[in-house]
Amino acid sequence: MKSFTSCALTAGLILCGCNQVDATMENKIEQSKKMADSKDKKEITTLIRQALDWAESKEKINVTPVVQDKKGKFWISFNLAQHERNLLKLKGSSLFAAEFISNYNQLVLTLDQQLKKGSYGPWQVGDRPSFNFASNDDPWCSCQDVPYDKPSPYNFIETEVVSLNGSKGELNWKWGGLGPEYDPQPGYDPGWKKFRYRFRVVKESNQWKIAYLEGFDFKKGVRKNY
């Protein structure tokens, strides 16, 4: 009886020790994951800031390189040679994934085809585009201005993770560092503090790159703007 009790006690101690080891390993794995996620988030925040700064730099592209008719009264098509140069610039920046470049290419080619067919109706020079893409806001930020009068306003961008693993992620970016003067006022638009912009990233060659930007959404972009 004494021997049986001793064996049972020993087995219990061994089982308890195993559970403690398992718990310790789980804690280490969880801590490692949190550290990796934190590192990835910092890299992605830097990436989206760089991408938006690039879009304002001398390397920026005209996202809608359209062509006028001979009389200069209407926009009738896209300059596809300029578009090809745009694609090379996007690729050369090392900021954008193949998915983003492919989506933008298809977006412009579709708009060009539909514009030539007259699907959007006449687009007079001086008027806003009759399609949705880049018609009201800057597609890079879905805004017409920024809340900072500074050389690099995008340095104040912060990110919120929707989902993130080692190879892809979905996030929102928002304007950070906004003082009380930007607090929402009753009866007015919630403004900059409520603003969120959705984007996705993927890893290519072990580097985070932009895969999707809300302002470049294909389905929304090709819709008529009326």
Backbone as CSV, one residue per row, in Angstrom:
resi,resn,N_x,N_y,N_z,CA_x,CA_y,CA_z,C_x,C_y,C_z
1,MET,0.834,-1.196,0.000,0.000,0.000,0.000,0.868,1.244,0.000
2,LYS,1.949,1.210,0.844,2.859,2.328,0.948,3.587,2.540,-0.377
3,SER,3.987,1.401,-1.003,4.685,1.477,-2.286,3.782,2.077,-3.363
4,PHE,2.524,1.684,-3.375,1.558,2.191,-4.351,1.370,3.697,-4.188
5,THR,1.256,4.143,-2.924,1.085,5.575,-2.649,2.291,6.364,-3.122
6,SER,3.478,5.826,-2.902,4.714,6.491,-3.324,4.783,6.617,-4.840
7,CYS,4.393,5.554,-5.530,4.397,5.574,-7.007,3.405,6.599,-7.543
8,ALA,2.229,6.607,-6.934,1.189,7.555,-7.368,1.661,8.986,-7.166
9,LEU,2.331,9.238,-6.029,2.823,10.576,-5.735,3.896,10.984,-6.732
10,THR,4.791,10.032,-7.025,5.863,10.305,-8.004,5.291,10.621,-9.374
11,ALA,4.297,9.824,-9.788,3.664,10.050,-11.093,2.990,11.407,-11.138
12,GLY,2.370,11.757,-10.006,1.693,13.056,-9.953,2.674,14.196,-10.074
13,LEU,3.833,14.061,-9.401,4.852,15.103,-9.474,5.405,15.239,-10.888
14,ILE,5.611,14.083,-11.540,6.104,14.098,-12.925,5.105,14.782,-13.851
15,LEU,3.804,14.442,-13.696,2.757,15.038,-14.521,2.675,16.534,-14.297
16,CYS,2.783,16.939,-13.029,2.744,18.358,-12.690,3.918,19.093,-13.323
17,GLY,5.097,18.423,-13.267,6.279,19.036,-13.863,6.140,19.191,-15.361
18,CYS,5.544,18.183,-16.007,5.318,18.251,-17.460,4.381,19.392,-17.812
19,ASN,3.316,19.542,-17.003,2.365,20.630,-17.249,3.031,21.984,-17.111
20,GLN,3.934,22.109,-16.121,4.644,23.367,-15.923,5.558,23.659,-17.101
21,VAL,6.251,22.616,-17.608,7.116,22.784,-18.772,6.303,23.212,-19.983
22,ASP,5.133,22.549,-20.208,4.260,22.898,-21.330,3.787,24.342,-21.225
23,ALA,3.400,24.754,-20.023,2.927,26.117,-19.808,4.043,27.125,-20.072
24,THR,5.254,26.787,-19.626,6.399,27.669,-19.860,6.683,27.818,-21.349
25,MET,6.625,26.695,-22.073,6.859,26.729,-23.523,5.794,27.558,-24.224
26,GLU,4.539,27.394,-23.815,3.448,28.163,-24.406,3.640,29.654,-24.171
27,ASN,4.078,30.004,-22.951,4.323,31.416,-22.636,5.450,31.979,-23.499
28,LYS,6.515,31.178,-23.686,7.627,31.630,-24.512,7.205,31.818,-25.963
29,ILE,6.402,30.877,-26.451,5.909,30.967,-27.833,5.033,32.197,-28.008
30,GLU,4.157,32.445,-27.019,3.263,33.596,-27.073,4.051,34.902,-27.021
31,GLN,5.065,34.952,-26.160,5.898,36.143,-26.060,6.676,36.386,-27.355
32,SER,7.181,35.318,-27.946,7.911,35.435,-29.215,7.002,35.948,-30.315
33,LYS,5.754,35.449,-30.334,4.788,35.884,-31.335,4.469,37.371,-31.177
34,LYS,4.289,37.802,-29.920,3.988,39.209,-29.669,5.143,40.103,-30.109
35,MET,6.377,39.645,-29.837,7.546,40.413,-30.240,7.647,40.495,-31.756
36,ALA,7.361,39.374,-32.431,7.401,39.355,-33.896,6.328,40.259,-34.474
37,ASP,5.109,40.189,-33.903,4.012,41.035,-34.373,4.343,42.507,-34.172
38,SER,4.952,42.826,-33.039,5.333,44.210,-32.754,6.374,44.700,-33.752
39,LYS,7.349,43.864,-34.061,8.394,44.206,-35.034,7.789,44.391,-36.413
40,ASP,6.892,43.473,-36.811,6.242,43.574,-38.110,5.400,44.843,-38.202
41,LYS,4.687,45.168,-37.135,3.846,46.372,-37.153,4.687,47.619,-37.340
42,LYS,5.831,47.679,-36.664,6.721,48.832,-36.811,7.218,48.942,-38.247
43,GLU,7.589,47.797,-38.843,8.072,47.808,-40.227,6.966,48.232,-41.189
44,ILE,5.749,47.776,-40.937,4.620,48.108,-41.808,4.245,49.581,-41.663
45,THR,4.314,50.105,-40.445,4.041,51.537,-40.234,5.051,52.377,-41.001
46,THR,6.318,51.986,-40.942,7.348,52.684,-41.719,7.068,52.571,-43.204
47,LEU,6.637,51.392,-43.652,6.342,51.160,-45.069,5.239,52.073,-45.576
48,ILE,4.117,52.161,-44.854,3.002,52.982,-45.354,3.384,54.457,-45.345
49,ARG,4.179,54.887,-44.384,4.665,56.271,-44.372,5.549,56.536,-45.588
50,GLN,6.444,55.597,-45.878,7.332,55.750,-47.026,6.547,55.776,-48.336
51,ALA,5.532,54.918,-48.442,4.731,54.857,-49.665,3.999,56.172,-49.920
52,LEU,3.435,56.755,-48.869,2.700,58.009,-49.037,3.639,59.183,-49.282
53,ASP,4.800,59.163,-48.651,5.805,60.191,-48.948,6.280,60.067,-50.393
54,TRP,6.469,58.819,-50.841,6.890,58.581,-52.228,5.865,59.141,-53.209
55,ALA,4.591,58.969,-52.889,3.511,59.441,-53.764,3.470,60.961,-53.872
56,GLU,4.180,61.662,-52.962,4.254,63.114,-52.999,5.624,63.606,-53.471
57,SER,6.536,62.689,-53.730,7.909,63.055,-54.073,8.054,63.332,-55.569
58,LYS,9.274,63.648,-55.979,9.539,63.891,-57.400,9.378,62.616,-58.218
59,GLU,9.370,61.469,-57.556,9.191,60.185,-58.239,7.715,59.825,-58.413
60,LYS,6.812,60.666,-57.921,5.389,60.354,-57.947,4.890,60.147,-59.375
61,ILE,3.761,59.498,-59.485,3.158,59.245,-60.794,1.813,59.958,-60.892
62,ASN,1.454,60.306,-62.107,0.103,60.790,-62.380,-0.766,59.548,-62.554
63,VAL,-1.609,59.265,-61.578,-2.339,57.993,-61.583,-3.388,57.917,-62.689
64,THR,-3.769,59.058,-63.245,-4.724,59.065,-64.366,-4.122,59.865,-65.531
65,PRO,-3.166,59.265,-66.259,-2.512,59.974,-67.366,-3.396,60.011,-68.614
66,VAL,-4.371,60.906,-68.613,-5.371,60.943,-69.684,-4.937,61.834,-70.848
67,VAL,-5.600,61.628,-71.984,-5.272,62.318,-73.234,-6.492,63.102,-73.724
68,GLN,-6.260,64.332,-74.189,-7.339,65.170,-74.721,-7.592,64.877,-76.198
69,ASP,-8.762,65.282,-76.655,-9.025,65.229,-78.087,-8.252,66.358,-78.777
70,LYS,-8.283,66.398,-80.117,-7.485,67.366,-80.881,-7.892,68.807,-80.592
71,LYS,-9.132,69.019,-80.222,-9.607,70.377,-79.936,-9.359,70.781,-78.482
72,GLY,-8.900,69.833,-77.683,-8.611,70.136,-76.286,-9.850,70.372,-75.445
73,LYS,-10.972,69.781,-75.851,-12.228,69.996,-75.124,-12.593,68.828,-74.202
74,PHE,-12.193,67.608,-74.601,-12.594,66.423,-73.835,-11.392,65.508,-73.590
75,TRP,-11.444,64.812,-72.462,-10.508,63.730,-72.200,-11.087,62.474,-72.858
76,ILE,-10.305,61.802,-73.678,-10.871,60.712,-74.477,-10.228,59.341,-74.236
77,SER,-9.050,59.309,-73.634,-8.368,58.028,-73.419,-7.223,58.233,-72.435
78,PHE,-6.480,57.145,-72.183,-5.299,57.213,-71.323,-4.035,57.108,-72.176
79,ASN,-3.001,57.765,-71.727,-1.694,57.653,-72.367,-1.039,56.370,-71.870
80,LEU,-1.134,55.328,-72.650,-0.671,54.012,-72.202,0.847,53.908,-72.149
81,ALA,1.543,54.725,-72.937,3.009,54.752,-72.839,3.421,55.334,-71.484
82,GLN,2.746,56.402,-71.073,3.009,56.970,-69.754,2.613,55.989,-68.651
83,HIS,1.522,55.293,-68.887,1.080,54.287,-67.917,2.139,53.209,-67.714
84,GLU,2.773,52.763,-68.795,3.830,51.756,-68.675,4.995,52.294,-67.858
85,ARG,5.319,53.574,-68.042,6.390,54.180,-67.247,5.983,54.257,-65.774
86,ASN,4.691,54.498,-65.536,4.191,54.505,-64.157,4.387,53.154,-63.484
87,LEU,4.088,52.096,-64.222,4.240,50.746,-63.677,5.697,50.459,-63.330
88,LEU,6.612,50.911,-64.175,8.031,50.718,-63.903,8.466,51.497,-62.664
89,LYS,7.917,52.697,-62.485,8.231,53.487,-61.291,7.727,52.807,-60.029
90,LEU,6.515,52.288,-60.093,5.962,51.583,-58.938,6.827,50.389,-58.567
91,LYS,7.220,49.637,-59.565,8.060,48.462,-59.319,9.428,48.873,-58.792
92,GLY,10.002,49.923,-59.382,11.334,50.371,-58.996,11.411,50.947,-57.594
93,SER,10.276,51.367,-57.042,10.257,51.935,-55.702,10.519,50.889,-54.618
94,SER,10.270,49.615,-54.938,10.396,48.487,-53.988,9.428,48.601,-52.815
95,LEU,8.371,49.399,-52.982,7.383,49.589,-51.923,6.084,48.833,-52.186
96,PHE,5.861,48.444,-53.441,4.571,47.898,-53.838,4.693,46.460,-54.340
97,ALA,3.776,45.625,-53.868,3.769,44.212,-54.240,3.249,44.026,-55.659
98,ALA,3.540,42.867,-56.223,3.059,42.544,-57.569,1.538,42.645,-57.639
99,GLU,0.855,42.289,-56.557,-0.611,42.352,-56.518,-1.110,43.777,-56.696
100,PHE,-0.473,44.740,-56.032,-0.884,46.137,-56.160,-0.649,46.650,-57.576
101,ILE,0.520,46.354,-58.122,0.864,46.841,-59.463,-0.070,46.247,-60.503
102,SER,-0.377,44.955,-60.367,-1.290,44.299,-61.295,-2.693,44.904,-61.219
103,ASN,-3.162,45.165,-59.998,-4.481,45.754,-59.806,-4.546,47.148,-60.431
104,TYR,-3.519,47.962,-60.201,-3.502,49.317,-60.761,-3.455,49.266,-62.282
105,ASN,-2.669,48.348,-62.825,-2.600,48.181,-64.278,-3.974,47.850,-64.855
106,GLN,-4.656,46.895,-64.255,-5.972,46.493,-64.741,-6.982,47.615,-64.579
107,LEU,-6.864,48.386,-63.519,-7.762,49.506,-63.284,-7.637,50.543,-64.399
108,VAL,-6.413,50.930,-64.731,-6.194,51.932,-65.778,-6.617,51.403,-67.146
109,LEU,-6.272,50.159,-67.457,-6.645,49.599,-68.766,-8.160,49.514,-68.921
110,THR,-8.847,49.167,-67.849,-10.316,49.099,-67.897,-10.917,50.488,-68.077
111,LEU,-10.416,51.458,-67.343,-10.911,52.832,-67.486,-10.655,53.356,-68.897
112,ASP,-9.484,53.032,-69.443,-9.151,53.456,-70.806,-10.134,52.868,-71.811
113,GLN,-10.411,51.574,-71.689,-11.345,50.915,-72.610,-12.751,51.511,-72.515
114,GLN,-13.206,51.713,-71.281,-14.552,52.230,-71.078,-14.678,53.691,-71.514
115,LEU,-13.605,54.454,-71.320,-13.607,55.846,-71.756,-13.686,55.932,-73.276
116,LYS,-12.933,55.074,-73.971,-12.951,55.051,-75.429,-14.315,54.612,-75.962
117,LYS,-14.973,53.721,-75.234,-16.295,53.233,-75.652,-17.402,54.239,-75.337
118,GLY,-17.097,55.233,-74.532,-18.107,56.207,-74.157,-18.991,55.761,-73.014
119,SER,-18.556,54.746,-72.278,-19.371,54.189,-71.194,-19.612,55.183,-70.068
120,TYR,-18.681,56.124,-69.898,-18.823,57.102,-68.822,-19.408,58.432,-69.311
121,GLY,-19.730,58.475,-70.599,-20.223,59.725,-71.152,-19.069,60.678,-71.415
122,PRO,-19.335,61.845,-72.016,-18.262,62.804,-72.318,-17.646,63.386,-71.051
123,TRP,-16.322,63.463,-71.031,-15.607,64.025,-69.887,-14.907,65.297,-70.357
124,GLN,-15.495,66.413,-70.059,-14.994,67.692,-70.531,-13.770,68.132,-69.721
125,VAL,-12.796,68.709,-70.427,-11.605,69.241,-69.761,-12.035,70.311,-68.760
126,GLY,-11.532,70.193,-67.542,-11.915,71.122,-66.481,-12.926,70.540,-65.522
127,ASP,-13.589,69.447,-65.932,-14.552,68.774,-65.058,-13.882,67.608,-64.336
128,ARG,-14.530,67.151,-63.278,-14.049,65.962,-62.582,-14.307,64.732,-63.443
129,PRO,-13.533,63.671,-63.239,-13.781,62.444,-64.003,-15.196,61.918,-63.771
130,SER,-15.746,61.275,-64.783,-17.077,60.695,-64.654,-17.013,59.270,-64.108
131,PHE,-15.807,58.777,-63.829,-15.631,57.507,-63.122,-15.162,57.817,-61.701
132,ASN,-15.230,56.830,-60.838,-15.010,57.077,-59.414,-13.538,57.231,-59.032
133,PHE,-12.637,56.546,-59.723,-11.233,56.546,-59.331,-10.622,57.939,-59.431
134,ALA,-10.057,58.410,-58.321,-9.344,59.694,-58.265,-10.201,60.867,-58.729
135,SER,-11.518,60.759,-58.546,-12.411,61.813,-59.040,-12.699,62.889,-58.002
136,ASN,-12.776,62.489,-56.729,-13.085,63.452,-55.674,-11.906,63.673,-54.732
137,ASP,-11.212,62.597,-54.391,-10.119,62.660,-53.422,-8.848,62.075,-54.010
138,ASP,-7.740,62.388,-53.378,-6.471,61.763,-53.702,-6.563,60.291,-53.300
139,PRO,-6.401,59.358,-54.242,-6.574,57.940,-53.892,-5.534,57.417,-52.904
140,TRP,-4.389,58.079,-52.808,-3.356,57.616,-51.883,-3.790,57.767,-50.430
141,CYS,-4.590,58.793,-50.152,-4.989,59.047,-48.761,-6.491,59.228,-48.588
142,SER,-7.265,59.143,-49.689,-8.711,59.405,-49.646,-8.996,60.745,-48.968
143,CYS,-8.192,61.735,-49.311,-8.359,63.059,-48.712,-8.030,64.132,-49.750
144,GLN,-8.451,65.359,-49.450,-8.147,66.498,-50.308,-7.071,67.383,-49.698
145,ASP,-6.860,67.221,-48.398,-5.775,67.907,-47.715,-5.360,67.047,-46.524
146,VAL,-4.438,67.550,-45.731,-3.947,66.807,-44.570,-4.042,67.694,-43.337
147,PRO,-4.088,67.098,-42.136,-4.287,67.898,-40.927,-3.027,68.590,-40.411
148,TYR,-1.901,68.461,-41.127,-0.654,69.044,-40.650,-0.055,69.969,-41.703
149,ASP,0.422,71.107,-41.272,1.154,72.012,-42.151,2.638,71.793,-41.907
150,LYS,3.117,70.612,-42.313,4.499,70.216,-42.056,5.084,69.603,-43.332
151,PRO,6.425,69.585,-43.432,7.061,69.031,-44.646,6.692,67.583,-44.929
152,SER,6.607,66.760,-43.877,6.290,65.345,-44.059,5.137,64.956,-43.139
153,PRO,3.902,65.314,-43.494,2.767,65.016,-42.610,2.544,63.535,-42.374
154,TYR,2.993,62.692,-43.323,2.744,61.261,-43.189,3.608,60.606,-42.115
155,ASN,4.598,61.335,-41.591,5.398,60.801,-40.481,4.559,60.652,-39.214
156,PHE,3.365,61.259,-39.195,2.509,61.202,-38.014,1.479,60.067,-38.102
157,ILE,1.542,59.313,-39.185,0.597,58.215,-39.359,0.842,57.111,-38.334
158,GLU,-0.240,56.576,-37.796,-0.199,55.411,-36.918,-1.015,54.297,-37.559
159,THR,-0.754,53.051,-37.164,-1.468,51.918,-37.754,-2.203,51.114,-36.697
160,GLU,-3.311,50.508,-37.133,-4.099,49.601,-36.295,-4.179,48.260,-37.016
161,VAL,-3.833,47.202,-36.328,-3.829,45.863,-36.942,-5.231,45.272,-36.921
162,VAL,-5.685,44.833,-38.093,-6.926,44.065,-38.204,-6.589,42.584,-38.140
163,SER,-5.609,42.172,-38.932,-5.074,40.806,-38.879,-3.638,40.855,-39.370
164,LEU,-2.799,39.983,-38.781,-1.388,40.019,-39.141,-0.720,38.697,-38.795
165,ASN,-0.026,38.131,-39.794,0.830,36.975,-39.520,2.170,37.214,-40.191
166,GLY,2.985,36.204,-40.280,4.345,36.405,-40.773,4.470,36.723,-42.242
167,SER,3.392,36.576,-43.014,3.507,36.767,-44.459,2.502,37.762,-45.046
168,LYS,1.459,38.093,-44.317,0.480,39.040,-44.832,-0.263,39.710,-43.678
169,GLY,-0.889,40.828,-43.985,-1.615,41.537,-42.943,-2.604,42.529,-43.518
170,GLU,-3.630,42.821,-42.740,-4.598,43.866,-43.073,-4.595,44.866,-41.922
171,LEU,-4.507,46.133,-42.262,-4.421,47.168,-41.252,-5.211,48.398,-41.671
172,ASN,-5.387,49.308,-40.744,-5.882,50.650,-41.018,-4.805,51.634,-40.616
173,TRP,-4.671,52.717,-41.371,-3.817,53.787,-40.861,-4.688,54.984,-40.502
174,LYS,-4.202,55.766,-39.547,-4.939,56.927,-39.066,-3.943,58.046,-38.787
175,TRP,-4.472,59.248,-38.619,-3.621,60.380,-38.281,-3.346,60.373,-36.787
176,GLY,-2.073,60.309,-36.416,-1.694,60.326,-35.011,-1.240,61.711,-34.586
177,GLY,-1.071,61.898,-33.287,-0.558,63.155,-32.759,-1.481,64.340,-32.903
178,LEU,-2.779,64.090,-33.011,-3.739,65.178,-33.160,-4.094,65.755,-31.792
179,GLY,-3.988,67.059,-31.660,-4.286,67.723,-30.403,-5.776,67.928,-30.189
180,PRO,-6.145,68.553,-29.065,-7.561,68.756,-28.736,-8.306,69.623,-29.747
181,GLU,-7.558,70.416,-30.516,-8.221,71.250,-31.532,-8.871,70.412,-32.629
182,TYR,-8.513,69.119,-32.679,-9.102,68.223,-33.669,-10.218,67.355,-33.084
183,ASP,-10.614,67.595,-31.836,-11.695,66.827,-31.227,-12.990,67.038,-32.003
184,PRO,-13.773,65.954,-32.211,-15.054,66.095,-32.918,-15.979,67.070,-32.192
185,GLN,-16.654,67.905,-32.956,-17.600,68.866,-32.384,-19.028,68.398,-32.642
186,PRO,-19.900,68.501,-31.656,-21.300,68.075,-31.835,-21.942,68.777,-33.028
187,GLY,-22.565,67.978,-33.861,-23.251,68.541,-35.023,-22.380,68.718,-36.241
188,TYR,-21.065,68.386,-36.113,-20.153,68.530,-37.230,-19.578,67.171,-37.619
189,ASP,-18.943,67.151,-38.774,-18.274,65.941,-39.241,-17.250,65.485,-38.193
190,PRO,-17.141,64.172,-37.922,-16.200,63.702,-36.896,-14.745,64.051,-37.191
191,GLY,-14.432,64.252,-38.478,-13.129,64.774,-38.838,-11.967,63.801,-38.732
192,TRP,-10.773,64.402,-38.585,-9.537,63.651,-38.709,-9.378,62.553,-37.666
193,LYS,-9.855,62.754,-36.456,-9.638,61.764,-35.401,-10.411,60.469,-35.641
194,LYS,-11.465,60.532,-36.429,-12.253,59.334,-36.741,-11.821,58.698,-38.064
195,PHE,-10.960,59.368,-38.797,-10.561,58.895,-40.126,-9.760,57.603,-40.042
196,ARG,-10.090,56.642,-40.903,-9.345,55.396,-41.041,-9.232,55.055,-42.527
197,TYR,-8.068,54.516,-42.920,-7.818,54.128,-44.315,-7.313,52.686,-44.311
198,ARG,-8.007,51.822,-45.038,-7.688,50.394,-45.030,-6.609,50.069,-46.068
199,PHE,-5.681,49.199,-45.684,-4.672,48.725,-46.621,-4.214,47.318,-46.234
200,ARG,-3.603,46.631,-47.203,-3.075,45.293,-46.959,-1.605,45.235,-47.363
201,VAL,-0.891,44.328,-46.723,0.525,44.130,-47.030,0.814,42.642,-47.193
202,VAL,1.865,42.335,-47.947,2.356,40.962,-48.079,3.876,41.011,-48.042
203,LYS,4.473,39.875,-47.746,5.929,39.783,-47.786,6.370,39.199,-49.117
204,GLU,7.246,39.915,-49.795,7.872,39.434,-51.017,9.383,39.508,-50.832
205,SER,10.063,38.401,-51.050,11.518,38.327,-50.832,11.884,38.828,-49.438
206,ASN,11.078,38.402,-48.466,11.310,38.714,-47.049,11.197,40.211,-46.736
207,GLN,10.442,40.932,-47.555,10.252,42.362,-47.340,8.759,42.697,-47.415
208,TRP,8.275,43.462,-46.443,6.877,43.892,-46.471,6.656,44.880,-47.616
209,LYS,5.556,44.661,-48.356,5.204,45.563,-49.457,3.693,45.801,-49.458
210,ILE,3.292,46.924,-50.045,1.883,47.283,-50.138,1.199,46.410,-51.181
211,ALA,0.148,45.699,-50.778,-0.595,44.842,-51.703,-1.921,45.473,-52.122
212,TYR,-2.484,46.315,-51.256,-3.801,46.901,-51.530,-3.923,48.225,-50.790
213,LEU,-4.463,49.223,-51.479,-4.814,50.494,-50.862,-6.274,50.785,-51.167
214,GLU,-6.993,51.196,-50.159,-8.435,51.427,-50.281,-8.778,52.353,-51.450
215,GLY,-7.969,53.390,-51.658,-8.255,54.348,-52.726,-8.036,53.814,-54.123
216,PHE,-7.398,52.639,-54.231,-7.140,52.014,-55.527,-8.007,50.767,-55.732
217,ASP,-9.082,50.675,-54.975,-9.965,49.515,-55.090,-10.546,49.437,-56.505
218,PHE,-10.406,48.285,-57.146,-10.812,48.139,-58.552,-12.318,48.321,-58.737
219,LYS,-13.107,47.597,-57.953,-14.554,47.641,-58.138,-15.115,49.040,-57.914
220,LYS,-14.633,49.717,-56.890,-15.092,51.075,-56.639,-14.578,52.032,-57.699
221,GLY,-13.348,51.829,-58.122,-12.711,52.756,-59.059,-13.362,52.817,-60.421
222,VAL,-13.886,51.701,-60.923,-14.454,51.679,-62.278,-15.938,52.070,-62.317
223,ARG,-16.522,52.332,-61.141,-17.923,52.748,-61.127,-18.099,54.162,-61.679
224,LYS,-19.280,54.417,-62.217,-19.594,55.784,-62.650,-19.685,56.693,-61.434
225,ASN,-19.281,57.918,-61.640,-19.239,58.882,-60.536,-20.493,59.746,-60.481
226,TYR,-21.636,59.148,-60.837,-22.903,59.885,-60.761,-24.041,58.887,-60.796
